[in-house]
């Protein structure tokens, strides 16, 4: 590896070691961290690993510990020692392991800013649980139609637990929409919802939801079946006052689907009040633990008035019978032991870190400081960001082009950049983006 490649490797391996802090021995942690990079597809088959001396310096462990870790990987068939040359990854992964594409190859992702998610669960205080604790449910069989009663009580009572917010949006669309229906949406808005509406055969109509007159005109012109509202805008991080939308929807007997997935991640000012307060009989609310605990739990929920909630529960049962009882019980235990304030403060620091790094390295790029959410909505002058996203990937950085967040493909001068990664990975991402920016005209 050259010096630049070694620096990239150092950032990645240190981050994997951070995630493996716990009861493992140091050599086992290091072996596991290296194996993680293979599983993630960022270490090249046949590539030479750093020497024991280099690796010990990078990770701050003794050479004996490093030697034990490399021996374990050789014993497992992932690596091989070549006398007088060093330790190499095997050209072909042994049975039972994933293939891998390579740290230095075009397209290998070293820093993923494209997904606006909690990057890992390391911020959580873990409960002292036994496996048996996770397997206890009131029903015994675990197929609880609306979800685990203990978790539902923590979330405020009469809700239907879903497999994340995305399933909640899907279920709402399935119950409320028919092919040809129109849905009013903000522009830009969450791309995952746009995909759901399209697959339901509905037409998403972009409108400035912050403008009461624009909303009134759109209702009169399009006669929509639904208004999709995001309480903290994804991708912009704006926190608009949309109470007038609830007033207009109530007057027109129009259903609101309010996505409150990011509502607890507001850094300046108060979180927006639920629109159900202004339109209680016509609002379906989507919530999720993915942004405050961890997305891997796949736990979200739907709240709605009866009998609409019963219809949503029936659609949920038709889809997958029930959300994992184990995930729900673990989510409930985590909710009881974790508060959002420390994580929100950490995210605010990461937001400011990425903003400062981008301003220093790429002064041509501009954005409005987001009040909430997990991303910067960045404008790139005179560049098609669909094409730039492909170029950035060659430099090891995944980004989300703005067209993904528009019902009609607009915002092709924008990128959504997540700031949720730890600062060393954010710095690595900015370095890669700077390289792609300099290379854009070549």
C-alpha positions in Angstrom: 0.0 0.0 0.0 1.1 3.5 -0.7 1.0 6.2 2.0 -2.5 7.5 0.9 -3.9 3.9 0.8 -2.3 3.2 4.2 -4.0 6.3 5.6 -7.4 5.1 4.3 -6.8 1.7 5.7 -5.9 3.1 9.1 -9.2 5.1 9.3 -11.2 2.0 8.4 -9.5 -0.5 10.7 -9.6 1.8 13.7 -13.3 2.4 13.1 -14.0 -1.3 13.0 -12.0 -1.9 16.2 -14.1 0.8 17.9 -17.2 -1.0 17.0 -15.8 -4.3 18.4 -15.0 -3.0 21.8 -16.2 -5.4 24.4 -15.4 -8.8 25.8 -13.1 -10.1 23.0 -9.4 -10.4 23.4 -7.3 -7.8 21.5 -6.1 -10.3 18.9 -9.6 -11.6 18.3 -10.9 -8.0 18.0 -8.3 -7.2 15.4 -8.9 -10.4 13.5 -12.6 -9.7 13.5 -12.1 -6.1 12.4 -10.0 -7.3 9.4 -12.6 -9.9 8.6 -15.3 -7.2 8.7 -13.4 -5.2 6.0 -13.3 -8.4 3.9 -17.0 -9.0 4.4 -17.8 -5.4 3.5 -15.9 -5.7 0.3 -13.2 -3.1 0.9 -10.1 -5.2 1.0 -8.8 -6.5 -2.3 -8.5 -10.3 -2.9 -4.8 -11.1 -3.3 -3.8 -7.9 -1.7 -0.9 -7.6 0.8 -1.8 -6.5 4.3 0.4 -4.1 6.1 3.4 -5.6 7.9 3.1 -6.7 11.5 5.1 -3.6 12.5 3.0 -1.2 10.4 -0.3 -2.8 11.6 0.8 -2.6 15.2 1.6 1.1 14.8 -1.7 1.8 13.1 -3.9 0.1 15.7 -1.8 0.7 18.8 -1.4 -3.0 19.7 1.7 -5.1 20.3 3.3 -7.0 17.5 2.6 -10.2 19.4 -1.1 -9.4 19.4 -1.0 -8.5 15.6 0.8 -11.8 14.9 -1.8 -13.7 16.8 -4.6 -12.0 14.8 -3.0 -12.7 11.5 -2.4 -16.3 12.4 -6.1 -16.7 13.3 -7.0 -15.3 9.9 -4.6 -17.7 8.2 -6.0 -20.6 10.1 -9.5 -19.6 9.0 -8.4 -19.5 5.4 -8.8 -15.8 4.8 -5.1 -15.1 4.5 -1.9 -16.8 3.7 1.7 -16.1 4.7 4.3 -15.9 2.0 7.8 -16.5 3.3 9.9 -13.3 3.1 7.0 -11.3 1.5 4.3 -10.9 4.2 0.6 -11.7 4.7 -1.8 -11.7 1.8 -5.6 -12.1 1.4 -6.4 -15.2 -0.6 -7.4 -14.7 -4.2 -10.6 -16.7 -3.6 -12.5 -16.5 -0.3 -13.1 -19.9 1.4 -16.6 -21.4 1.4 -19.0 -19.6 3.6 -17.4 -16.1 3.2 -18.5 -13.3 1.0 -16.5 -12.2 -2.1 -14.8 -8.9 -1.9 -14.0 -6.1 -4.5 -11.1 -4.2 -3.2 -10.0 -1.2 -1.2 -8.3 0.5 -4.2 -10.7 -0.5 -6.9 -13.1 2.0 -8.5 -16.4 1.8 -6.7 -15.2 0.5 -3.4 -17.0 2.6 -0.7 -14.7 3.9 2.1 -17.2 6.4 3.5 -21.0 6.2 2.9 -22.7 9.5 3.0 -25.6 8.4 0.9 -27.6 6.7 3.7 -29.2 9.0 6.3 -29.1 6.5 9.1 -27.5 5.8 12.5 -24.2 4.3 11.4 -23.8 1.9 14.2 -25.2 1.1 17.7 -22.1 2.1 19.6 -23.8 5.1 21.3 -26.4 2.9 23.1 -26.4 1.8 26.7 -27.1 -2.0 26.4 -29.4 -3.8 28.8 -28.2 -6.8 30.8 -30.5 -9.3 29.0 -30.5 -13.1 28.8 -31.7 -14.7 25.6 -34.7 -16.0 27.5 -35.7 -12.4 28.2 -36.0 -11.7 24.5 -38.2 -14.7 23.9 -40.9 -13.9 26.3 -44.1 -12.5 24.8 -47.7 -12.3 26.2 -49.0 -14.6 23.4 -46.2 -17.1 23.7 -46.1 -17.7 20.0 -44.9 -14.1 19.2 -47.5 -13.3 16.5 -49.0 -10.3 18.3 -51.1 -8.5 15.7 -50.5 -4.9 16.8 -47.1 -5.6 18.4 -45.5 -6.2 21.8 -47.8 -4.6 24.5 -44.8 -3.4 26.6 -43.3 -1.6 23.6 -46.6 -0.2 22.5 -47.1 1.3 26.0 -43.7 2.9 25.8 -44.6 4.5 22.5 -47.9 5.9 23.7 -50.5 3.2 23.5 -52.7 2.3 20.6 -50.2 1.9 17.7 -49.3 -0.9 15.3 -45.7 -1.9 15.3 -44.1 -2.1 11.9 -40.9 -3.3 10.4 -39.5 0.3 10.3 -41.0 3.5 9.0 -40.7 2.3 5.4 -43.1 -0.5 6.0 -45.4 2.0 7.8 -45.5 4.2 4.7 -46.1 1.1 2.5 -49.0 0.0 4.6 -50.6 3.4 4.6 -50.3 3.6 0.8 -51.8 0.1 0.5 -54.8 1.0 2.6 -55.4 4.6 1.4 -54.3 4.8 -2.3 -55.5 3.3 -5.5 -53.9 3.5 -9.0 -54.3 7.0 -10.4 -54.8 8.7 -7.1 -52.8 11.9 -6.4 -50.6 12.6 -3.4 -49.4 16.1 -2.5 -45.7 16.0 -1.4 -43.1 18.6 -0.5 -40.3 19.1 -3.1 -37.7 17.8 -2.2 -39.0 15.0 0.1 -38.1 11.5 1.3 -37.3 9.4 -1.8 -38.4 6.2 -0.1 -42.0 7.5 0.1 -41.9 8.6 -3.5 -41.0 5.0 -4.5 -43.9 3.6 -2.4 -46.4 5.9 -4.0 -45.2 5.1 -7.5 -45.4 1.4 -6.9 -49.0 1.9 -5.6 -49.8 3.5 -9.0 -50.4 6.9 -7.4 -49.0 10.2 -8.7 -46.9 12.4 -6.4 -47.6 16.1 -7.0 -44.9 18.4 -5.7 -46.1 21.5 -3.9 -44.7 24.1 -1.5 -46.4 22.8 1.7 -45.0 25.8 3.6 -47.3 28.1 1.6 -51.0 27.9 2.6 -52.1 29.4 -0.7 -50.1 26.9 -2.7 -51.6 24.0 -0.7 -55.1 25.4 -1.1 -54.6 25.8 -4.9 -53.2 22.2 -5.2 -56.1 20.7 -3.3 -58.6 22.5 -5.6 -56.7 21.6 -8.8 -55.7 18.0 -8.2 -58.3 16.7 -5.7 -55.7 14.5 -3.9 -56.4 11.5 -1.8 -53.5 12.1 0.5 -51.0 14.7 1.7 -47.6 13.3 2.7 -45.8 15.5 5.2 -42.4 15.1 6.7 -42.1 16.8 10.1 -38.3 17.3 9.7 -37.6 17.4 6.0 -35.5 14.7 4.6 -33.2 15.7 2.8 -33.0 19.5 3.7 -33.2 19.2 7.5 -35.8 22.1 7.6 -38.3 22.1 10.4 -41.3 24.0 8.9 -44.6 25.0 10.7 -47.2 23.0 8.8 -50.2 23.4 11.0 -52.1 25.1 8.2 -51.8 21.8 6.2 -53.8 20.1 9.0 -56.4 22.9 9.0 -56.9 22.7 5.2 -56.9 18.9 5.2 -59.5 18.8 8.0 -61.7 21.2 6.1 -61.5 19.1 2.9 -61.8 15.7 4.7 -58.4 14.8 3.3 -56.1 12.3 5.0 -52.6 13.3 6.1 -49.7 10.9 6.3 -47.2 12.5 8.6 -43.7 11.0 8.7 -42.2 11.8 12.1 -39.1 9.6 11.8 -36.7 12.5 12.3 -38.9 14.6 14.7 -36.6 14.0 17.7 -33.5 15.1 15.9 -34.0 18.8 16.1 -30.9 20.8 17.1 -32.2 24.4 17.3 -35.6 25.1 18.7 -38.4 22.7 19.6 -39.6 19.6 17.8 -42.7 20.2 15.7 -46.0 19.3 17.2 -47.8 16.3 15.6 -50.3 17.4 13.0 -52.8 14.9 14.4 -53.5 17.5 17.1 -55.1 19.7 14.4 -56.7 16.9 12.3 -57.2 14.0 14.8 -59.7 12.0 12.7 -57.7 12.1 9.5 -54.0 11.8 10.3 -51.9 8.6 10.0 -48.6 9.1 11.8 -45.5 7.1 11.0 -42.7 6.8 13.6 -39.5 4.9 13.9 -36.6 4.0 16.2 -34.2 3.8 13.4 -32.8 7.4 13.8 -32.6 7.4 17.5 -31.6 3.9 18.4 -30.5 1.8 15.4 -31.9 1.0 12.0 -31.0 -2.7 12.3 -33.8 -3.2 14.9 -36.3 -2.5 12.0 -38.9 -1.2 14.5 -41.4 1.5 13.6 -45.0 2.2 14.2 -48.3 3.6 12.9 -50.7 5.7 14.8 -54.2 6.5 13.5 -57.8 6.9 14.5 -60.1 3.9 14.6 -61.3 2.2 12.4 -58.4 3.2 10.2 -55.9 1.7 12.6 -57.7 -1.6 12.4 -57.4 -1.5 8.6 -53.7 -0.8 8.9 -53.3 -3.7 11.3 -55.1 -6.0 8.9 -52.8 -5.0 6.0 -49.8 -5.5 8.3 -50.9 -9.1 9.0 -51.5 -9.8 5.3 -48.0 -8.6 4.6 -45.9 -10.5 7.2 -48.1 -11.6 10.1 -46.1 -9.8 12.7 -42.9 -7.8 13.4 -40.1 -9.8 15.0 -40.9 -10.2 18.7 -37.2 -10.4 19.5 -36.6 -7.0 17.9 -39.5 -5.5 19.7 -38.5 -6.7 23.1 -34.9 -5.5 22.6 -36.2 -2.2 21.3 -38.3 -1.7 24.5 -35.3 -2.5 26.7 -33.1 0.0 24.8 -35.8 2.7 25.0 -36.0 2.4 28.8 -32.2 2.8 29.1 -31.4 5.4 26.6 -32.3 9.0 26.2 -32.1 11.0 23.0 -30.3 14.0 24.3 -26.7 12.7 24.3 -27.1 11.2 20.8 -28.6 14.4 19.5 -25.7 16.4 20.9 -23.2 14.0 19.3 -25.0 14.4 16.0 -25.0 18.2 16.3 -21.2 18.0 16.7 -20.8 15.7 13.7 -23.0 18.1 11.6 -20.8 21.0 12.5 -17.6 18.9 11.8 -18.7 18.0 8.3 -19.9 21.5 7.6 -16.5 23.0 8.6 -14.5 20.3 6.7 -16.6 20.9 3.5 -16.3 24.7 3.8 -12.5 24.5 4.1 -12.0 21.9 1.3 -14.8 22.8 -1.1 -15.7 26.5 -0.7 -17.7 26.5 -3.9 -20.3 24.2 -2.4 -23.2 25.9 -0.5 -26.0 24.8 1.9 -28.4 26.1 4.5 -27.5 24.9 8.0 -30.1 22.2 8.8 -32.1 22.6 12.0 -32.7 18.9 12.2 -32.2 15.6 10.5 -29.1 13.7 9.6 -27.9 15.4 6.4 -26.7 18.5 4.7 -28.5 19.4 1.5 -25.6 20.8 -0.6 -25.6 22.7 -3.9 -22.8 22.1 -6.4 -22.5 24.8 -9.0 -22.7 23.9 -12.6 -22.6 20.1 -12.0 -25.0 17.3 -12.7 -25.0 15.5 -9.4 -26.2 12.2 -10.9 -22.9 12.1 -12.8 -20.9 13.4 -9.9 -22.2 10.7 -7.6 -20.7 8.1 -9.9 -17.4 10.0 -10.0 -17.4 10.3 -6.2 -17.8 6.6 -5.9 -14.6 6.1 -7.8 -12.9 8.1 -5.0 -14.5 5.8 -2.3 -17.4 8.1 -1.3 -21.1 7.2 -1.7 -23.5 10.2 -2.0 -27.1 10.6 -2.8 -27.9 12.8 -5.8 -30.7 15.3 -5.4 -32.9 13.8 -8.1 -33.7 10.9 -5.8 -35.7 13.3 -3.6 -37.9 14.8 -6.3 -41.2 13.5 -7.8 -40.1 14.9 -11.2 -36.3 14.5 -11.2 -35.4 18.0 -10.2 -32.6 19.1 -7.9 -29.8 17.8 -10.1 -27.5 20.4 -8.7 -27.9 19.0 -5.1 -26.4 16.2 -3.0 -27.7 14.8 0.3 -24.7 14.2 2.5 -25.2 12.4 5.8 -23.2 13.7 8.7 -23.9 10.7 11.0 -20.5 9.0 10.5 -17.8 9.5 13.1 -15.5 12.5 12.4 -12.5 10.4 11.1 -14.7 8.9 8.4 -16.3 12.3 7.6 -12.8 13.6 7.1 -12.0 10.7 4.8 -15.2 11.4 2.9 -14.3 15.1 2.4 -10.9 14.1 1.1 -12.5 11.8 -1.5 -15.1 14.4 -2.5 -12.3 16.9 -3.0 -10.5 14.5 -5.3 -13.7 13.9 -7.3 -14.4 17.6 -7.5 -11.0 18.4 -8.9 -11.3 15.5 -11.4 -14.8 16.4 -12.6 -13.7 18.2 -15.8 -10.9 15.8 -16.8 
